[in-house]
Amino acid sequence: MSTGAIVAIIVAVALVILVIASISIVRRRQLRRRFGPEYDRVASEMHSQRKADAELAERERRVRSLDIRPLNETTRVRYAAEWTAIQERFVDQPEQAVTQAGLLVTAVMKDRGYPTEGHDQILADLSVDHAGTLDHFRAAHQIGMQAQAGTAATEDLRLAMLHYRALFSDLLGQPSGPQPTGSAAGAGSAADARGVPAGPATDAGAAASTDTGNTAGTRPTAPAPRSRMSS
């Protein structure tokens, strides 16, 4: 084989490697944009960006195979009203309210088409389209477990409600059509345009943004103790 042929083969192989590397870099950037801090979490746990790329790509494939669907407006208003009732119950029964908030979030997930068995699998599935509020869910779940055991402080329970509300709002999604009127509007009068119950501490609603680009690890600022829960 001539020297020229050898050089041509080497150049061709180098070009193939360069193309593959470029595709990998582009794909990694796409995954970083989609998963945000979740990408770094997975890469850290697996000690490898390559393995993280494969894991997150598999999560995308799995979620695409699920029948994930938006909620209709009637269902959104009903869930918003249920959240408001749970939030009001926090005043006298904070532990029970947090537990019920967790159950309501699970009900919304199931209604959207997400499987609700296995906490780790739930986190993996939610990370594809709700990475921005995933750490809120992790924090709320941890406090919720403490609430069930009766070991959570009142301020932690308050934070759990804020954390749950972040994912709850994200799961409800944007309205699919005109806002309801009449009795339906009355049922949802305590909810804002994204289904989050309005309250005195509206700044806390920033934690409930539906953009997956939000910083997932941001810890909501707890409102000052009052006679009623302020969020």
Stockholm file with secondary structure:
# STOCKHOLM 1.0

chainA/1-231         MSTGAIVAIIVAVALVILVIASISIVRRRQLRRRFGPEYDRVASEMHSQRKADAELAERERRVRSLDIRPLNETTRVRYAAEWTAIQERFVDQPEQAVTQAGLLVTAVMKDRGYPTEGHDQILADLSVDHAGTLDHFRAAHQIGMQAQAGTAATEDLRLAMLHYRALFSDLLGQPSGPQPTGSAAGAGSAADARGVPAGPATDAGAAASTDTGNTAGTRPTAPAPRSRMSS
#=GR chainA/1-231 SS CCHHHHHHHHHHHHHHHHHHHHHHHHHHHHHHHHHTHHHHHHHHHHTCHHHHHHHHHHHHHHHHHSCCCCCCHHHHHHHHHHHHHHHHHTTTCHHHHHHHHHHHHHHHHHHHTCCCSCHHHHHHHHHHHHGGGHHHHHHHHHHHHHHHHTCCCHHHHHHHHHHHHHHHHHHHCSCSSSCCCHHHHHHTTTBCTTSCBCCSCGGGGGGGCCCTTSCTTCCCCCCCCCSSCCC
#=GC SS_cons         CCHHHHHHHHHHHHHHHHHHHHHHHHHHHHHHHHHTHHHHHHHHHHTCHHHHHHHHHHHHHHHHHSCCCCCCHHHHHHHHHHHHHHHHHTTTCHHHHHHHHHHHHHHHHHHHTCCCSCHHHHHHHHHHHHGGGHHHHHHHHHHHHHHHHTCCCHHHHHHHHHHHHHHHHHHHCSCSSSCCCHHHHHHTTTBCTTSCBCCSCGGGGGGGCCCTTSCTTCCCCCCCCCSSCCC
//
